[in-house]
Structures are given as C-alpha cells and as structure tokens.
Amino acid sequence: MRDLEGRVALITGGSSGIGRATAIALAEAGAAVVIADIDDAGAQETVRLVEQAGGRAASVHTDVTRWEDLERMVAFSVETFGRLDIFHNNAGINTGWPRFPEVPRERWGKTVAVNLTAVIGAIQAVVPAMRLGGGGAIVNSASLAGLVAYEMEPIYAATKHGVVGLTRALAFLKDEAGIRVNCVCPSFVDTQLPRRRLESMPPEERERWEAVLSRMPMLAPAEVAEAVLELVRDGSLAGEAMAVTYGQPPRLVPAAMSVR
C-alpha cells in the first residue's frame, strides 16, 4: 500500500536495526527517506537497500548529541526532497555492564545524552519544518523499559521513561500545529543493542538474562517498523505509547493519569 506517496521521512539511527527496517517500510509505502546517522557506512547501506526496493533515499552524517547536526539533518531533508512530513526519532544506545550505580559516570551520561537529550533536541529541530508543511507525524523510539521497572539497565530505563513522558506531554502539538507525536515501546528486539548488552555481562548475569529472554523471544525489527507505520498513518493518535511485544498485536498503553 503506497499511501505515503509524496511524503518525506527522516530517521535517526537508521543505519541498522529498527531504523533500517522502518526506512524500508516507509519507502515501500511511497515515502522518500533520509537516513541521519553517525555510522556513514551503515546509513549508505540502508540507502542502497531502500533504492534496491524501488524507493528514494539519501543519508546525512549526524551526531544526534550535536545541535548543529540536528539542524543540518532537517535542512538536508528539505533541500533534498522539498519538505519534511515524518520523523522517526530512533537513535539510541545502552549503558552496558556494570549497571548503575557502578557504571562510570561518563558512560551513563552519554546514554542520557543520546537517548533523552538528543530526542528532545531533535524534536525541537524538526518542528519548524513540519509547521511550514502544515503538520506531520513524529514517532519516538521508546521501549517497554519506559513503561515498567527494568532492573537490567536503570539508566536506560530512566531515559525511556523520559521519552514516554515527553511524548505524552507533547500531545498538544496536534491541535496547535497539526503535528502528532507518539512513541513505540518494543520489548527485546533482535538488534545489536541487546547483543552488546549481554556480551558486556559477567557469565552468571548473562545466564540469568538469557533465561528471561527464553521466556520472551526477541522481536524482529520489521515488527517494530509495522507499529511505527501504524502510528504514522493513524491521524487520530497523539501523545500515545504503543507497546509491541512478542506474540501480541501492538496496543496502546494508557497513561496512569492526565493533568490538563
């Protein structure tokens, strides 16, 4: 279904995993895609895969922790394809082992910078371009760790809770500017992040978490991409968190309470 023909999508963290799967899915739906990533080779490979599937794509080197790079990725998108309609705010990292409070300060600081501060900055950079185009859709990559107590990585969990909270608080942009902000909250996904997390653990902890994973099989990135597209397409949704877990259809998770 090419219902996104004529739309332009920007994806951070699109060099692999969920971002790459979303880029391909958006292109198959007709959108032109810009890949913004610090991994130039991976981003160019995503562009190749999109073009191989018959889509249009370009990449721009982006360090999401640098404000000037966030501004540049937006300008590049508009200059290359003429507008900006869809933003998948997807770049993210994990802290690894040891977990907080033993993890070094510089490592948890980088996790906060990439997973939360950069998510906020990217939205601030994208919104003016979307306003000029009459609105748009932003989908933040949060996590099931942003909805539950996730003791494997407390700092990672804190950043993802922050992304969920930010998403809910930006629901007003739908009425104010025609910009819908939602987030996708997947459980474990078969990407580099969980593999690196497990590899950083001592053997006894790795065995413990591998046992957890055996009860909750990993999602394929394409399954998360389908949820992202659902949030892009459904014009009624704003400020929502969509959980994606193995063996169940994506579902909206209501906020505990709302103060309006």
Residue frames as qw, qx, qy, qz and C-alpha x, y, z in Angstrom:
[[0.000, 0.888, 0.459, 0.000, 0.00, 0.00, 0.00],
 [0.468, 0.157, 0.027, 0.869, 1.71, 3.18, -1.26],
 [0.175, -0.860, -0.470, -0.092, -0.36, 5.58, 0.83],
 [0.422, -0.752, 0.008, 0.507, 2.65, 7.73, 1.79],
 [0.583, 0.412, 0.346, 0.609, 3.49, 8.75, -1.78],
 [0.130, 0.791, 0.105, 0.588, 4.84, 12.31, -1.84],
 [0.585, -0.808, 0.029, -0.068, 5.75, 12.29, 1.85],
 [0.472, 0.587, -0.521, 0.401, 9.29, 12.75, 3.14],
 [0.825, -0.551, -0.121, -0.027, 10.56, 10.87, 6.20],
 [0.194, 0.707, -0.566, 0.377, 13.65, 11.48, 8.33],
 [0.918, -0.336, -0.209, -0.021, 15.05, 8.70, 10.53],
 [0.073, -0.761, 0.600, -0.236, 17.81, 8.97, 13.12],
 [0.484, -0.316, 0.804, -0.139, 19.67, 5.76, 13.89],
 [0.821, 0.404, 0.077, -0.395, 18.70, 4.35, 10.50],
 [0.242, 0.623, -0.725, -0.163, 21.96, 2.55, 9.79],
 [0.267, 0.069, -0.960, 0.040, 20.72, -0.76, 11.21],
 [0.006, -0.229, -0.845, 0.483, 18.04, -2.50, 13.24],
 [0.185, 0.676, 0.640, -0.316, 14.69, -0.81, 13.82],
 [0.103, 0.717, -0.100, -0.682, 15.69, 2.34, 11.94],
 [0.012, 0.266, -0.776, -0.572, 16.71, 0.42, 8.82],
 [0.113, 0.355, 0.926, 0.061, 13.56, -1.70, 8.90],
 [0.154, 0.744, 0.434, -0.485, 11.43, 1.43, 9.26],
 [0.052, 0.568, -0.386, -0.724, 13.25, 3.14, 6.38],
 [0.009, -0.016, 0.896, 0.444, 12.49, 0.22, 4.08],
 [0.089, 0.539, 0.823, -0.156, 8.86, 0.02, 5.25],
 [0.118, 0.737, 0.178, -0.641, 8.31, 3.76, 4.74],
 [0.054, 0.422, -0.591, -0.686, 9.87, 3.60, 1.29],
 [0.049, 0.193, 0.948, 0.250, 7.67, 0.65, 0.33],
 [0.094, 0.697, 0.638, -0.312, 4.70, 2.81, 1.38],
 [0.400, 0.773, 0.333, 0.364, 5.88, 5.51, -1.04],
 [0.266, -0.951, 0.032, 0.154, 7.80, 7.95, 1.18],
 [0.555, 0.626, -0.356, 0.417, 11.21, 9.37, 0.32],
 [0.797, -0.566, -0.151, 0.148, 13.59, 8.65, 3.20],
 [0.230, 0.781, -0.427, 0.393, 16.55, 10.47, 4.76],
 [0.868, -0.291, -0.324, 0.236, 18.87, 8.46, 6.99],
 [0.033, -0.850, 0.322, -0.416, 20.62, 10.54, 9.67],
 [0.937, -0.326, -0.066, 0.102, 23.30, 8.55, 11.46],
 [0.267, -0.832, 0.466, 0.139, 26.82, 8.74, 12.84],
 [0.631, -0.131, 0.723, 0.249, 27.60, 5.45, 11.05],
 [0.345, 0.578, -0.303, -0.675, 28.07, 6.61, 7.46],
 [0.133, 0.210, -0.914, -0.322, 28.71, 3.15, 6.00],
 [0.138, 0.321, 0.907, -0.237, 25.62, 1.69, 7.66],
 [0.321, 0.618, 0.264, -0.667, 23.49, 4.66, 6.57],
 [0.297, 0.493, -0.541, -0.614, 24.67, 4.30, 2.97],
 [0.028, -0.007, -0.992, -0.125, 23.84, 0.59, 3.07],
 [0.258, 0.504, 0.689, -0.452, 20.31, 1.45, 4.20],
 [0.335, 0.620, -0.141, -0.695, 20.05, 3.90, 1.30],
 [0.167, 0.295, -0.841, -0.422, 21.17, 1.13, -1.06],
 [0.091, 0.229, 0.961, -0.124, 18.56, -1.27, 0.33],
 [0.314, 0.606, 0.403, -0.610, 15.80, 1.34, 0.01],
 [0.327, 0.576, -0.396, -0.636, 16.78, 2.12, -3.58],
 [0.034, 0.138, -0.967, -0.214, 17.01, -1.60, -4.33],
 [0.180, 0.429, 0.843, -0.271, 13.39, -1.87, -3.18],
 [0.201, 0.594, 0.566, 0.535, 12.44, 0.90, -5.60],
 [0.254, -0.885, -0.340, 0.191, 12.40, 3.78, -3.14],
 [0.332, 0.758, -0.133, 0.545, 14.17, 7.14, -2.92],
 [0.710, -0.652, -0.144, 0.225, 16.66, 7.78, -0.14],
 [0.380, 0.708, -0.314, 0.505, 19.65, 9.85, 0.93],
 [0.739, -0.461, -0.354, 0.341, 21.88, 9.95, 4.00],
 [0.076, 0.847, -0.189, 0.491, 23.46, 12.69, 6.08],
 [0.557, 0.049, -0.630, 0.540, 26.16, 12.30, 8.72],
 [0.413, -0.689, -0.069, -0.592, 24.59, 13.13, 12.07],
 [0.352, -0.020, -0.744, 0.567, 25.79, 13.06, 15.66],
 [0.329, -0.692, -0.541, -0.347, 22.49, 13.49, 17.49],
 [0.538, -0.610, -0.336, 0.475, 24.26, 14.94, 20.53],
 [0.292, -0.174, 0.149, 0.928, 25.33, 17.98, 18.47],
 [0.304, 0.680, 0.419, -0.519, 22.68, 20.65, 17.95],
 [0.204, 0.611, -0.400, -0.652, 24.27, 21.82, 14.70],
 [0.015, -0.084, 0.945, 0.314, 23.99, 18.29, 13.31],
 [0.226, 0.500, 0.793, -0.266, 20.30, 18.14, 14.21],
 [0.273, 0.733, 0.064, -0.619, 19.71, 21.41, 12.39],
 [0.093, 0.471, -0.683, -0.551, 21.71, 20.16, 9.41],
 [0.181, 0.132, 0.967, 0.123, 19.76, 16.90, 9.07],
 [0.304, 0.674, 0.560, -0.373, 16.50, 18.84, 8.88],
 [0.206, 0.744, -0.229, -0.593, 17.88, 21.33, 6.35],
 [0.067, -0.291, 0.867, 0.400, 19.30, 18.46, 4.29],
 [0.300, 0.364, 0.878, -0.082, 15.93, 16.70, 4.23],
 [0.314, 0.788, 0.318, -0.423, 14.11, 19.79, 3.00],
 [0.105, 0.697, -0.462, -0.539, 16.82, 20.70, 0.48],
 [0.144, -0.189, 0.925, 0.298, 16.97, 17.15, -0.91],
 [0.042, 0.355, 0.917, 0.175, 13.28, 16.24, -1.09],
 [0.085, -0.439, -0.345, -0.825, 11.46, 19.56, -0.66],
 [0.571, -0.547, -0.029, -0.612, 9.63, 19.03, 2.62],
 [0.169, 0.173, -0.895, 0.375, 9.51, 17.03, 5.88],
 [0.644, -0.307, -0.282, -0.641, 6.40, 15.12, 6.93],
 [0.926, -0.311, -0.202, -0.076, 7.52, 12.16, 9.06],
 [0.111, 0.690, -0.623, 0.352, 10.22, 11.88, 11.70],
 [0.912, -0.262, -0.315, 0.022, 11.26, 8.62, 13.35],
 [0.139, -0.814, 0.439, -0.355, 13.25, 9.78, 16.39],
 [0.975, -0.049, -0.189, -0.100, 15.06, 6.49, 16.76],
 [0.486, 0.523, -0.571, 0.405, 18.77, 6.85, 17.64],
 [0.697, -0.630, 0.148, -0.308, 19.65, 5.17, 20.92],
 [0.448, 0.416, -0.745, 0.267, 22.32, 3.33, 22.89],
 [0.787, -0.545, -0.276, -0.090, 22.51, 1.31, 26.07],
 [0.283, -0.857, 0.389, -0.183, 24.78, 1.69, 29.08],
 [0.707, 0.302, -0.628, 0.125, 26.07, -1.87, 29.27],
 [0.828, -0.498, -0.238, 0.097, 27.57, -3.59, 32.29],
 [0.159, -0.308, -0.822, 0.452, 28.22, -2.87, 35.13],
 [0.121, -0.733, -0.535, -0.403, 24.85, -1.35, 35.78],
 [0.114, -0.632, 0.176, -0.746, 24.11, 1.75, 37.85],
 [0.084, -0.989, 0.084, 0.087, 25.40, 2.78, 40.37],
 [0.714, -0.382, 0.391, 0.437, 28.71, 1.08, 39.47],
 [0.632, 0.570, 0.337, 0.402, 28.68, 2.14, 35.81],
 [0.423, -0.146, 0.006, 0.894, 31.15, 5.01, 35.10],
 [0.137, 0.686, 0.325, -0.636, 29.62, 8.48, 35.07],
 [0.118, 0.455, -0.457, -0.755, 30.78, 9.26, 31.54],
 [0.030, -0.094, -0.930, -0.353, 29.02, 6.16, 30.21],
 [0.052, 0.618, 0.758, -0.202, 25.64, 6.81, 31.83],
 [0.045, 0.651, 0.044, -0.756, 26.00, 10.48, 30.88],
 [0.075, 0.227, -0.677, -0.696, 26.35, 9.50, 27.22],
 [0.002, -0.364, -0.925, -0.108, 23.28, 7.28, 27.47],
 [0.051, 0.719, 0.484, -0.496, 21.23, 10.20, 28.79],
 [0.014, 0.544, -0.281, -0.791, 22.67, 12.49, 26.09],
 [0.095, 0.076, -0.804, -0.583, 21.76, 10.17, 23.21],
 [0.121, -0.362, -0.921, -0.079, 18.54, 8.59, 24.49],
 [0.102, -0.759, -0.578, 0.281, 16.83, 11.62, 26.03],
 [0.116, -0.678, 0.044, 0.724, 18.56, 14.97, 25.49],
 [0.082, -0.182, 0.659, 0.725, 19.03, 14.29, 21.78],
 [0.054, 0.501, 0.847, 0.172, 15.42, 13.12, 21.43],
 [0.041, -0.815, -0.376, 0.439, 14.26, 16.45, 22.86],
 [0.131, -0.575, 0.321, 0.741, 16.69, 18.40, 20.67],
 [0.163, 0.075, 0.810, 0.558, 15.69, 16.53, 17.53],
 [0.072, 0.704, 0.706, -0.009, 12.01, 17.31, 18.04],
 [0.087, -0.814, -0.108, 0.565, 12.87, 20.97, 18.56],
 [0.168, -0.381, 0.561, 0.715, 14.85, 20.93, 15.31],
 [0.136, 0.242, 0.875, 0.398, 12.14, 19.16, 13.30],
 [0.113, 0.663, 0.653, -0.347, 9.02, 21.02, 14.40],
 [0.116, 0.642, -0.074, -0.754, 9.64, 24.30, 12.48],
 [0.082, 0.205, -0.764, -0.606, 9.97, 22.42, 9.17],
 [0.000, 0.376, 0.925, 0.046, 6.80, 20.47, 9.89],
 [0.107, 0.662, 0.407, -0.620, 4.93, 23.64, 10.79],
 [0.133, 0.483, -0.384, -0.776, 5.86, 25.09, 7.39],
 [0.161, 0.024, -0.883, -0.441, 4.46, 21.98, 5.72],
 [0.591, -0.273, -0.203, -0.731, 1.19, 22.16, 7.62],
 [0.805, -0.376, 0.297, -0.350, 1.90, 19.37, 10.12],
 [0.496, 0.439, -0.749, -0.009, 3.42, 15.94, 10.34],
 [0.916, -0.347, -0.133, -0.151, 3.97, 12.80, 12.37],
 [0.089, 0.643, -0.694, 0.310, 6.75, 12.16, 14.89],
 [0.936, -0.248, -0.223, -0.116, 7.33, 8.68, 16.27],
 [0.144, -0.736, 0.611, -0.253, 9.81, 8.41, 19.12],
 [0.757, 0.060, -0.649, 0.053, 11.54, 5.10, 19.81],
 [0.494, -0.601, 0.427, -0.461, 10.95, 4.43, 23.50],
 [0.352, 0.204, -0.910, 0.075, 10.92, 0.90, 24.92],
 [0.699, -0.477, -0.505, -0.172, 8.94, -1.44, 27.11],
 [0.577, -0.148, -0.433, 0.676, 11.66, -0.41, 29.60],
 [0.015, -0.206, 0.052, -0.977, 9.97, 3.01, 29.58],
 [0.606, -0.369, -0.296, -0.639, 6.73, 1.52, 30.88],
 [0.886, -0.366, -0.285, -0.014, 7.95, -0.91, 33.54],
 [0.442, -0.789, 0.426, 0.026, 10.64, -1.25, 36.21],
 [0.868, 0.442, -0.201, 0.104, 13.61, -2.54, 34.20],
 [0.607, -0.743, 0.256, 0.116, 16.42, -3.50, 36.53],
 [0.862, 0.171, 0.191, 0.438, 18.83, -4.76, 33.87],
 [0.425, 0.237, 0.078, 0.870, 19.69, -1.15, 32.93],
 [0.137, -0.718, -0.517, 0.446, 18.32, 1.53, 35.29],
 [0.073, -0.505, 0.155, 0.846, 19.76, 4.48, 33.34],
 [0.041, -0.085, -0.762, -0.641, 18.45, 3.16, 30.02],
 [0.134, -0.584, -0.801, 0.016, 15.06, 2.68, 31.69],
 [0.128, -0.658, -0.290, 0.683, 15.14, 6.23, 33.04],
 [0.002, -0.290, 0.410, 0.865, 15.78, 7.67, 29.58],
 [0.133, -0.244, -0.827, -0.489, 12.98, 5.65, 28.02],
 [0.137, -0.665, -0.664, 0.313, 10.54, 6.64, 30.78],
 [0.087, -0.548, 0.007, 0.832, 11.56, 10.19, 29.90],
 [0.051, 0.045, -0.658, -0.750, 10.78, 9.63, 26.21],
 [0.150, -0.505, -0.839, -0.135, 7.34, 8.24, 27.07],
 [0.161, -0.685, -0.444, 0.555, 6.65, 11.20, 29.35],
 [0.055, -0.384, 0.279, 0.878, 7.80, 13.68, 26.72],
 [0.059, -0.185, -0.804, -0.562, 5.64, 12.01, 24.09],
 [0.153, -0.637, -0.751, 0.086, 2.52, 12.19, 26.24],
 [0.175, -0.666, -0.238, 0.686, 3.20, 15.81, 27.18],
 [0.047, -0.289, 0.426, 0.856, 3.51, 16.86, 23.52],
 [0.250, 0.480, 0.835, 0.094, 0.01, 15.72, 22.58],
 [0.121, 0.789, 0.274, -0.536, -0.98, 19.41, 22.39],
 [0.117, -0.416, 0.519, 0.738, 1.04, 19.82, 19.18],
 [0.226, 0.351, 0.856, 0.305, -1.71, 18.01, 17.25],
 [0.074, 0.849, 0.514, -0.097, -4.21, 20.80, 17.89],
 [0.189, -0.820, 0.079, 0.534, -1.64, 23.59, 17.85],
 [0.044, 0.644, -0.546, -0.534, 0.34, 22.69, 14.75],
 [0.872, 0.330, -0.136, -0.336, -1.07, 19.52, 13.20],
 [0.356, 0.505, -0.772, 0.150, 1.96, 17.58, 14.45],
 [0.897, -0.335, -0.083, -0.275, 1.21, 14.23, 16.05],
 [0.117, 0.576, -0.761, 0.275, 3.83, 12.91, 18.49],
 [0.935, -0.237, -0.006, -0.266, 3.61, 9.27, 19.56],
 [0.064, -0.629, 0.774, -0.041, 6.09, 6.62, 20.66],
 [0.880, 0.079, -0.432, -0.182, 6.68, 2.94, 20.09],
 [0.432, -0.609, 0.580, -0.325, 7.64, 0.78, 23.08],
 [0.827, 0.199, -0.504, -0.151, 9.02, -2.58, 21.97],
 [0.839, -0.482, 0.252, 0.025, 10.21, -5.39, 24.19],
 [0.491, -0.472, 0.585, 0.440, 13.55, -7.04, 23.33],
 [0.677, 0.694, -0.037, -0.244, 14.35, -6.60, 19.62],
 [0.886, -0.024, 0.278, 0.370, 16.87, -8.65, 17.67],
 [0.350, 0.902, -0.115, 0.224, 19.40, -5.86, 17.07],
 [0.559, 0.397, -0.476, 0.550, 22.96, -5.02, 18.09],
 [0.274, -0.623, 0.291, -0.672, 21.85, -3.34, 21.35],
 [0.852, -0.400, 0.162, -0.296, 20.67, -6.39, 23.33],
 [0.925, 0.193, -0.208, 0.254, 23.54, -8.48, 21.97],
 [0.344, 0.558, -0.383, 0.651, 26.11, -5.94, 23.16],
 [0.518, -0.585, 0.243, -0.575, 24.33, -5.67, 26.50],
 [0.974, -0.203, 0.022, -0.099, 24.53, -9.42, 27.06],
 [0.793, 0.364, -0.258, 0.415, 28.14, -9.58, 25.89],
 [0.079, 0.663, -0.359, 0.652, 29.15, -6.97, 28.49],
 [0.727, -0.533, 0.114, -0.418, 27.77, -9.02, 31.40],
 [0.173, -0.438, 0.868, -0.156, 29.63, -11.44, 33.64],
 [0.288, 0.008, -0.913, -0.290, 28.69, -15.09, 32.94],
 [0.026, -0.334, -0.863, 0.377, 26.27, -15.51, 35.86],
 [0.275, 0.507, 0.230, -0.784, 24.29, -12.39, 34.93],
 [0.319, 0.294, -0.608, -0.665, 24.29, -13.34, 31.25],
 [0.170, -0.135, -0.974, -0.066, 22.79, -16.73, 32.10],
 [0.109, 0.448, 0.650, -0.604, 20.11, -15.06, 34.21],
 [0.335, 0.539, -0.007, -0.773, 19.02, -12.69, 31.45],
 [0.255, 0.192, -0.810, -0.492, 19.27, -15.30, 28.74],
 [0.009, -0.299, -0.935, 0.189, 16.73, -17.25, 30.81],
 [0.239, 0.564, 0.340, -0.714, 14.47, -14.17, 30.78],
 [0.301, 0.449, -0.452, -0.710, 14.84, -13.87, 27.01],
 [0.074, -0.004, -0.975, -0.211, 13.97, -17.52, 26.57],
 [0.112, 0.520, 0.779, -0.332, 10.54, -16.70, 28.03],
 [0.266, 0.842, 0.189, -0.430, 10.18, -13.54, 25.92],
 [0.705, 0.201, 0.424, 0.531, 11.58, -14.17, 22.42],
 [0.166, -0.417, 0.143, 0.882, 13.05, -11.20, 20.59],
 [0.517, 0.738, 0.300, -0.314, 11.02, -9.23, 18.08],
 [0.611, 0.276, 0.382, 0.635, 12.20, -8.80, 14.50],
 [0.125, -0.300, 0.001, 0.946, 12.97, -5.14, 13.63],
 [0.150, -0.208, -0.613, -0.748, 10.31, -5.32, 10.91],
 [0.317, -0.587, -0.744, 0.030, 7.64, -5.99, 13.55],
 [0.245, -0.589, -0.279, 0.718, 8.52, -2.71, 15.25],
 [0.064, -0.102, 0.406, 0.906, 8.60, -0.93, 11.90],
 [0.178, -0.466, -0.766, -0.405, 5.00, -2.03, 11.30],
 [0.304, -0.708, -0.537, 0.344, 3.98, -0.37, 14.57],
 [0.221, -0.391, 0.082, 0.890, 5.84, 2.81, 13.60],
 [0.049, -0.144, -0.602, -0.784, 3.90, 2.94, 10.33],
 [0.247, -0.616, -0.745, -0.066, 0.63, 2.38, 12.18],
 [0.277, -0.677, -0.310, 0.608, 1.37, 5.45, 14.32],
 [0.138, -0.206, 0.355, 0.901, 2.33, 7.45, 11.22],
 [0.102, -0.278, -0.739, -0.606, -0.86, 6.53, 9.38],
 [0.264, -0.644, -0.715, 0.063, -3.46, 6.90, 12.14],
 [0.125, 0.504, 0.037, 0.854, -4.31, 10.59, 12.14],
 [0.555, -0.698, -0.255, -0.373, -6.33, 10.32, 15.34],
 [0.830, -0.375, -0.254, 0.327, -3.40, 9.35, 17.59],
 [0.224, 0.732, -0.270, 0.584, -1.34, 11.88, 19.55],
 [0.297, -0.602, 0.522, -0.526, 0.55, 11.55, 22.83],
 [0.954, -0.127, 0.016, -0.273, 0.21, 7.77, 22.76],
 [0.173, -0.545, 0.820, 0.016, 2.61, 4.98, 23.76],
 [0.887, 0.191, -0.217, -0.361, 2.27, 1.79, 21.72],
 [0.541, -0.458, 0.704, -0.036, 3.64, -1.41, 23.26],
 [0.757, 0.409, -0.438, -0.260, 5.00, -4.06, 20.90],
 [0.472, -0.446, 0.739, -0.180, 5.64, -7.45, 22.46],
 [0.129, 0.219, -0.916, -0.312, 6.23, -10.91, 21.07],
 [0.068, -0.255, -0.963, -0.052, 3.14, -12.85, 20.09],
 [0.070, 0.692, 0.586, -0.414, 0.68, -9.99, 20.65],
 [0.337, 0.724, 0.344, 0.494, -0.64, -7.24, 18.37],
 [0.247, 0.190, -0.213, 0.926, 0.64, -3.70, 19.04],
 [0.314, -0.728, -0.607, -0.058, -1.51, -1.99, 21.66],
 [0.008, 0.696, -0.119, 0.708, -1.83, 1.46, 23.19],
 [0.519, -0.283, -0.640, 0.491, -0.87, 1.76, 26.85],
 [0.167, -0.875, -0.280, -0.359, -2.95, 4.40, 28.66],
 [0.182, 0.478, -0.450, 0.732, -1.30, 6.93, 30.92],
 [0.306, -0.287, -0.795, 0.437, -1.86, 6.44, 34.64],
 [0.012, -0.797, -0.467, 0.383, -3.41, 9.91, 34.85],
 [0.387, 0.490, 0.287, 0.726, -3.59, 13.17, 32.96],
 [0.188, -0.665, -0.304, 0.656, -3.30, 16.77, 34.17],
 [0.330, 0.480, 0.481, 0.655, -4.77, 19.10, 31.54]]
